[in-house]
């Protein structure tokens, strides 16, 4: 009976270890692919909010063309998801074309920050005009759209900063490794030369 209890505790412990390993792998995968996940969320969430506020018959190319042709900065919200899509496309292109050193410095972090700050300024100005004469019962979905756009912009900046710090740490470790290898290559022959001189003496 004691053996069965011990065997059961081992199985439970093994199950906890496996679960912890799986959770760690999932979290590390999410952290590694955070820029792409934020881009996907920034593209889909505003479009989903816009789609939920419209009837299925209104989701057509003619409706989109009508909204764009009758665009008014103070009353139209069609530009908010378009801003998110353009912002995500630019950030994804920069992230795709940047390697380790570029991810750690100017191109990725700088362009992401500029895109997000400019979109935040645009969305903030638009929100001040849009909600100035709008009743609260009509502006629930619209408020959620603006909040999601601002949240995604901040998320882009945070993820870009964390990615930049991670790549900087990688480059620092790589630099230390390179310096260690070069010191080994340069130092070891000198040590052999000293040994040979000592043997000659």
C-alpha positions as a Markdown table, in Angstrom:
| # | Residue | x | y | z |
|---|---|---|---|---|
| 1 | Unk | 0.0 | 0.0 | 0.0 |
| 2 | Unk | 2.9 | 2.3 | 0.8 |
| 3 | Unk | 4.4 | 1.6 | -2.6 |
| 4 | Unk | 1.2 | 2.5 | -4.4 |
| 5 | Unk | 1.1 | 5.9 | -2.5 |
| 6 | Unk | 4.7 | 6.6 | -3.4 |
| 7 | Unk | 4.1 | 5.6 | -7.0 |
| 8 | Unk | 1.0 | 7.9 | -7.1 |
| 9 | Unk | 3.0 | 10.8 | -5.6 |
| 10 | Unk | 5.7 | 10.3 | -8.2 |
| 11 | Unk | 3.1 | 10.4 | -11.0 |
| 12 | Unk | 1.6 | 13.6 | -9.6 |
| 13 | Unk | 5.0 | 15.2 | -9.3 |
| 14 | Unk | 5.9 | 14.1 | -12.9 |
| 15 | Unk | 2.6 | 15.6 | -14.1 |
| 16 | Unk | 3.3 | 18.9 | -12.3 |
| 17 | Unk | 6.8 | 19.0 | -13.9 |
| 18 | Unk | 5.3 | 18.3 | -17.4 |
| 19 | Unk | 2.7 | 20.9 | -16.9 |
| 20 | Unk | 5.2 | 23.5 | -15.7 |
| 21 | Unk | 7.4 | 22.6 | -18.7 |
| 22 | Unk | 4.5 | 23.1 | -21.1 |
| 23 | Unk | 3.5 | 26.4 | -19.5 |
| 24 | Unk | 7.1 | 27.6 | -19.7 |
| 25 | Unk | 7.4 | 26.7 | -23.4 |
| 26 | Unk | 4.1 | 28.4 | -24.2 |
| 27 | Unk | 5.1 | 31.6 | -22.3 |
| 28 | Unk | 8.5 | 31.7 | -24.0 |
| 29 | Unk | 6.9 | 31.2 | -27.4 |
| 30 | Unk | 4.4 | 34.0 | -26.7 |
| 31 | Unk | 7.2 | 36.3 | -25.6 |
| 32 | Unk | 9.4 | 35.4 | -28.6 |
| 33 | Unk | 6.5 | 36.0 | -31.1 |
| 34 | Unk | 5.0 | 38.9 | -29.2 |
| 35 | Unk | 5.6 | 41.5 | -32.1 |
| 36 | Unk | 3.7 | 39.3 | -34.6 |
| 37 | Unk | 0.9 | 38.6 | -32.1 |
| 38 | Unk | 0.4 | 42.3 | -31.3 |
| 39 | Unk | 0.4 | 43.0 | -35.1 |
| 40 | Unk | -2.4 | 40.4 | -35.6 |
| 41 | Unk | -4.4 | 41.7 | -32.6 |
| 42 | Unk | -4.0 | 45.3 | -33.8 |
| 43 | Unk | -5.3 | 44.3 | -37.3 |
| 44 | Unk | -8.2 | 42.1 | -36.2 |
| 45 | Unk | -9.6 | 43.7 | -33.1 |
| 46 | Unk | -10.6 | 47.1 | -34.6 |
| 47 | Unk | -12.1 | 45.4 | -37.7 |
| 48 | Unk | -14.1 | 43.0 | -35.4 |
| 49 | Unk | -15.4 | 46.0 | -33.4 |
| 50 | Unk | -16.5 | 47.8 | -36.6 |
| 51 | Unk | -18.1 | 44.6 | -37.9 |
| 52 | Unk | -20.0 | 44.1 | -34.7 |
| 53 | Unk | -21.5 | 47.6 | -34.9 |
| 54 | Unk | -22.8 | 47.0 | -38.4 |
| 55 | Unk | -25.5 | 44.7 | -39.8 |
| 56 | Unk | -24.4 | 41.8 | -42.0 |
| 57 | Unk | -26.0 | 43.4 | -45.0 |
| 58 | Unk | -23.8 | 46.5 | -44.4 |
| 59 | Unk | -20.6 | 44.6 | -44.7 |
| 60 | Unk | -19.9 | 45.1 | -48.4 |
| 61 | Unk | -17.6 | 46.9 | -50.7 |
| 62 | Unk | -20.2 | 49.4 | -51.6 |
| 63 | Unk | -20.6 | 50.4 | -47.9 |
| 64 | Unk | -16.9 | 50.7 | -47.5 |
| 65 | Unk | -16.6 | 52.9 | -50.6 |
| 66 | Unk | -19.6 | 55.0 | -49.4 |
| 67 | Unk | -17.9 | 55.6 | -46.0 |
| 68 | Unk | -14.6 | 56.5 | -47.6 |
| 69 | Unk | -16.2 | 58.9 | -50.1 |
| 70 | Unk | -18.3 | 60.6 | -47.4 |
| 71 | Unk | -15.5 | 60.7 | -44.9 |
| 72 | Unk | -15.6 | 63.4 | -42.2 |
| 73 | Unk | -12.8 | 63.6 | -39.6 |
| 74 | Unk | -15.3 | 64.6 | -36.9 |
| 75 | Unk | -17.9 | 61.9 | -37.3 |
| 76 | Unk | -16.5 | 59.0 | -39.3 |
| 77 | Unk | -14.7 | 56.1 | -37.6 |
| 78 | Unk | -13.7 | 54.2 | -40.7 |
| 79 | Unk | -10.2 | 55.7 | -40.4 |
| 80 | Unk | -9.5 | 54.2 | -37.0 |
| 81 | Unk | -9.2 | 50.6 | -38.1 |
| 82 | Unk | -7.4 | 51.8 | -41.3 |
| 83 | Unk | -4.8 | 53.5 | -39.1 |
| 84 | Unk | -4.3 | 50.3 | -37.1 |
| 85 | Unk | -3.9 | 48.3 | -40.3 |
| 86 | Unk | -1.3 | 50.7 | -41.8 |
| 87 | Unk | 0.5 | 50.9 | -38.4 |
| 88 | Unk | 0.7 | 47.1 | -38.1 |
| 89 | Unk | 1.8 | 46.7 | -41.7 |
| 90 | Unk | 4.7 | 49.1 | -41.3 |
| 91 | Unk | 5.8 | 47.6 | -38.0 |
| 92 | Unk | 5.6 | 44.1 | -39.4 |
| 93 | Unk | 7.7 | 45.0 | -42.5 |
| 94 | Unk | 10.3 | 46.7 | -40.3 |
| 95 | Unk | 10.4 | 43.7 | -38.0 |
| 96 | Unk | 10.7 | 41.3 | -40.9 |
| 97 | Unk | 13.6 | 43.1 | -42.6 |
| 98 | Unk | 15.6 | 43.8 | -39.4 |
| 99 | Unk | 18.1 | 41.3 | -38.0 |
| 100 | Unk | 19.6 | 41.2 | -34.5 |
| 101 | Unk | 21.6 | 44.5 | -34.5 |
| 102 | Unk | 18.9 | 46.4 | -36.2 |
| 103 | Unk | 16.3 | 45.0 | -33.8 |
| 104 | Unk | 18.4 | 46.2 | -30.8 |
| 105 | Unk | 18.7 | 49.8 | -32.0 |
| 106 | Unk | 17.2 | 52.5 | -34.3 |
| 107 | Unk | 15.2 | 50.9 | -37.2 |
| 108 | Unk | 12.7 | 48.7 | -35.3 |
| 109 | Unk | 12.3 | 50.5 | -32.0 |
| 110 | Unk | 12.5 | 54.0 | -33.6 |
| 111 | Unk | 10.1 | 53.4 | -36.5 |
| 112 | Unk | 7.7 | 51.6 | -34.2 |
| 113 | Unk | 7.7 | 54.4 | -31.7 |
| 114 | Unk | 7.2 | 57.1 | -34.4 |
| 115 | Unk | 4.3 | 55.2 | -35.9 |
| 116 | Unk | 2.6 | 54.6 | -32.6 |
| 117 | Unk | 3.1 | 58.1 | -31.3 |
| 118 | Unk | 1.8 | 59.6 | -34.5 |
| 119 | Unk | -1.2 | 57.3 | -34.5 |
| 120 | Unk | -1.8 | 58.1 | -30.8 |
| 121 | Unk | -1.9 | 61.8 | -31.6 |
| 122 | Unk | -4.3 | 61.3 | -34.5 |
| 123 | Unk | -6.6 | 59.0 | -32.5 |
| 124 | Unk | -6.6 | 61.4 | -29.5 |
| 125 | Unk | -7.5 | 64.4 | -31.7 |
| 126 | Unk | -10.2 | 62.4 | -33.4 |
| 127 | Unk | -11.7 | 61.2 | -30.1 |
| 128 | Unk | -11.9 | 64.8 | -28.8 |
| 129 | Unk | -13.8 | 65.8 | -31.9 |
| 130 | Unk | -15.9 | 62.7 | -32.2 |
| 131 | Unk | -17.2 | 62.5 | -28.6 |
| 132 | Unk | -17.7 | 66.3 | -28.2 |
| 133 | Unk | -21.3 | 66.1 | -29.3 |
| 134 | Unk | -22.1 | 62.4 | -29.1 |
| 135 | Unk | -24.4 | 60.8 | -26.5 |
| 136 | Unk | -23.0 | 58.1 | -24.3 |
| 137 | Unk | -25.5 | 55.4 | -25.4 |
| 138 | Unk | -24.5 | 55.8 | -29.0 |
| 139 | Unk | -20.7 | 55.9 | -28.3 |
| 140 | Unk | -20.1 | 52.6 | -26.5 |
| 141 | Unk | -18.8 | 50.7 | -29.4 |
| 142 | Unk | -17.0 | 53.7 | -30.7 |
| 143 | Unk | -15.3 | 54.3 | -27.3 |
| 144 | Unk | -14.2 | 50.6 | -27.3 |
| 145 | Unk | -12.7 | 51.1 | -30.8 |
| 146 | Unk | -10.7 | 54.1 | -29.6 |
| 147 | Unk | -9.6 | 52.4 | -26.5 |
| 148 | Unk | -8.4 | 49.3 | -28.4 |
| 149 | Unk | -6.5 | 51.5 | -30.9 |
| 150 | Unk | -4.7 | 53.4 | -28.1 |
| 151 | Unk | -4.0 | 50.1 | -26.2 |
| 152 | Unk | -2.5 | 48.4 | -29.2 |
| 153 | Unk | -0.3 | 51.4 | -29.9 |
| 154 | Unk | 1.1 | 51.3 | -26.4 |
| 155 | Unk | 1.5 | 47.5 | -26.7 |
| 156 | Unk | 3.5 | 48.0 | -29.9 |
| 157 | Unk | 5.9 | 50.3 | -28.1 |
| 158 | Unk | 6.3 | 48.0 | -25.0 |
| 159 | Unk | 6.9 | 45.0 | -27.2 |
| 160 | Unk | 9.4 | 46.8 | -29.4 |
| 161 | Unk | 11.3 | 48.0 | -26.3 |
| 162 | Unk | 11.4 | 44.6 | -24.7 |
| 163 | Unk | 12.5 | 43.0 | -28.0 |
| 164 | Unk | 15.2 | 45.7 | -28.3 |
| 165 | Unk | 16.4 | 44.9 | -24.8 |
| 166 | Unk | 16.4 | 41.2 | -25.5 |
| 167 | Unk | 18.4 | 41.6 | -28.7 |
| 168 | Unk | 20.9 | 43.9 | -26.9 |
| 169 | Unk | 21.5 | 41.3 | -24.3 |
| 170 | Unk | 22.0 | 38.7 | -27.0 |
| 171 | Unk | 24.5 | 40.9 | -28.7 |
| 172 | Unk | 26.3 | 41.6 | -25.4 |
| 173 | Unk | 26.7 | 37.8 | -24.8 |
| 174 | Unk | 27.8 | 37.3 | -28.4 |
| 175 | Unk | 30.3 | 40.1 | -28.0 |
| 176 | Unk | 31.7 | 38.5 | -24.8 |
| 177 | Unk | 31.9 | 35.1 | -26.5 |
| 178 | Unk | 33.7 | 36.7 | -29.5 |
| 179 | Unk | 36.2 | 38.5 | -27.2 |
| 180 | Unk | 36.8 | 35.3 | -25.3 |
| 181 | Unk | 37.5 | 33.3 | -28.5 |
| 182 | Unk | 39.8 | 36.0 | -29.9 |
| 183 | Unk | 41.6 | 36.3 | -26.5 |
| 184 | Unk | 42.0 | 32.5 | -26.5 |
| 185 | Unk | 43.3 | 32.5 | -30.1 |
| 186 | Unk | 45.7 | 35.4 | -29.4 |
| 187 | Unk | 46.7 | 34.3 | -25.9 |
| 188 | Unk | 47.3 | 30.6 | -26.3 |
| 189 | Unk | 50.1 | 30.9 | -28.9 |
| 190 | Unk | 51.8 | 33.5 | -26.7 |
| 191 | Unk | 51.6 | 31.0 | -23.8 |
| 192 | Unk | 53.1 | 28.3 | -25.9 |
| 193 | Unk | 55.9 | 30.7 | -27.0 |
| 194 | Unk | 56.7 | 31.5 | -23.4 |
| 195 | Unk | 56.8 | 27.8 | -22.6 |
| 196 | Unk | 59.2 | 27.2 | -25.5 |
| 197 | Unk | 61.5 | 30.1 | -24.3 |
| 198 | Unk | 61.5 | 28.7 | -20.8 |
| 199 | Unk | 62.4 | 25.2 | -22.2 |
| 200 | Unk | 65.3 | 26.7 | -24.2 |
| 201 | Unk | 66.7 | 28.5 | -21.1 |
